[in-house]
Amino acid sequence: MSLAKQVGGLFGWLALSYLVAFVGGIGSANAPVFYRELMLPDWAPAAWLFGPVWAALYTLMGIAAWLIWREHGFSGVATRPLKINFIQLGLNALWSWLFFAWYLGAISYVEIMLLWGSILITIAAYWRVNRAAAILLIPYLLWVTFAAALNYSIWQLNPGVL
């Protein structure tokens, strides 16, 4: 694969990741205000932390997918991992809408657990093709583990809202 195609691919995968962030961002447009109004557990992070963390994670997700694609394109051993990646990206974008736009606490918790599982499956599928790509997704899995616990706690603390 030519260097130009590799660089273009990297920009493409990053653009896809940032597009997912954008779609989720639309769903969470009222998140800063809503988050302040919720009863939060003592261990909940400040609202300002979410943006930088997610920006870093979306960058890692784009680079990881690019590493898989760069070696094999959309064929052979890369087909299944990249399809799984698309599923987890869709679940990622959906969660913000369920929680912040539609205020569906229970459904958003079930959905984030599906997202967690899809990330784990993506890591396992990436591991078989490119271990560096799989390792790049570990911070994402850890953050979504934390986010799932936070989702559950907030849902339980705010039964009349979520």
PyMOL commands that set and color helices and strands:
alter all, ss='L'
color gray80, all
select helices_A, chain A and resi 3-27+31-37+47-72+76-101+105-129+131-136+138-157
alter helices_A, ss='H'
color red, helices_A
deselect
rebuild
show_as cartoon
